[in-house]
Structure formats: structure tokens, C-alpha cells
């Protein structure tokens, strides 16, 4: 038994050391096999899903056909351009997109310039408050307080404006004005935590009015 174990260990060692003899490196074999599985199990379904989404979505150039109103939230799901975290901005009363960004820390963009910050194929889903007045109040708050943000930071204190990030800032815009919890968790008791952008899709206080993709 010990001899068999020794031969197996010797074989594995020889296989791992083959790169010294100019043969195929073990790492290359691993990457090749992993690549096959990744393309079959991850990339292929992702491409098919992207094709289905583009059949349902409209080109982003048609986003203004809704039209957009103050308080609308433009949400981009996880993608390479959002560092796989997702991103969102809020439409102000002037029609511009206000958003907290790592390179900002804040920006006020036209809709056309905002979408250029993302890669081709990225999606933009527009959510709207069910109460028009709440949306307007949030929009005005965002315009007024956006310059109080001094740094992009995943700071857990929910009432802090100075250290902020995209979804937290929009939550504050609604919560500090109409008291609406756009994340659908009911009355929030915790003063600390994180608000992930993707949770917005589950909110009962908002409804989706359109979905688009960048050509």
C-alpha cells in the first residue's frame, strides 16, 4: 500500500514538475479546463440573457420618450463599468442626473452624458415613486444637498451625508423628505448598515417605467 502511495505521489510530482522540461505547464492545463467550463456555464448563459434583455429593452437613446420626471431613479445593474456593484442616480427638478460617484465624489450630468459613463451593453432601468409629490421632494433635496457630500465612502451611518455612496444618497433624498423607505423594509430602526443598489428592484414604493441598454 505504501509503495502504491509512493508511486502516486511520485507521479503527481513529476506531472507538476513537467514545466521544467518544456512540457505543458500544469497551470496552463488548469486554466484551459477552467476556461471551457467558464465559457459554457457562465459566458454562454450571460450572452443569451443579454440577447433576451436587448429584445425587451429599448435603446438608451429613447430614454427621454417616457418622459423622465423629478425623483426618477436611473439604476444600472451589476456590470464591469460599475465594478460589479451596480450604480444609480436621481433625476433633479432641472432634468439632470445627480449621483455620488467614486471619481466625484458627486456629479450633476445630463442624461446623455450620464449614460456615456457606462459601457456598451449596460442596462438602465428607470424607477419612479408611486407618489409624484414624494419624487419631487426627493429631487429638490438631492439638488440642495449634493455638494455636502465630501467623499465617496461606504460609511455605515445612515444619516451621514458627508461620507456617502450612490444608493445611500438616494435613500436619504426620499427618507429625509417624505419619509418613504424605498428599500421596502418598513420603518428602519438601525442607524448603521449598507444599502445595496440591487435591492431597489424589490421596493413597493417605486414602480418600473422603462428599461434600456446602451448601444
Beta strands, then each sheet from edge to edge (+ up, - down):
strand 1: 58-59
strand 2: 73-76
strand 3: 87-91
strand 4: 97-101
strand 5: 105-109
strand 6: 123-129
strand 7: 151-152
strand 8: 163-164
strand 9: 206-213
sheet 1: 1+ 9+ 6- 2+ 3- 4+ 5-
sheet 2: 7+ 8+
end
